[in-house]
Amino acid sequence: MVQQILSKFVGAKNVTILRTWVPNLVTWGTVGGVTLVYFTDWRVVLDYVPYIRGKFRKDD
């Protein structure tokens, strides 16, 4: 179903090429996301993880 819809807009050849690139794009997207978290303030990101949120509370 999705392949038929995409074939109408971009063509069957491009859909085949896209299907081979999807795992690679997902992998590099994940690597980029982890790198972004690594180089930014990791506590800000971990505040959104429910289990870890309580471990870094500041006692003011």
Helices and strands as residue ranges (DSSP letters): H 2-10, H 12-39, H 42-46, H 50-53, G 54-56
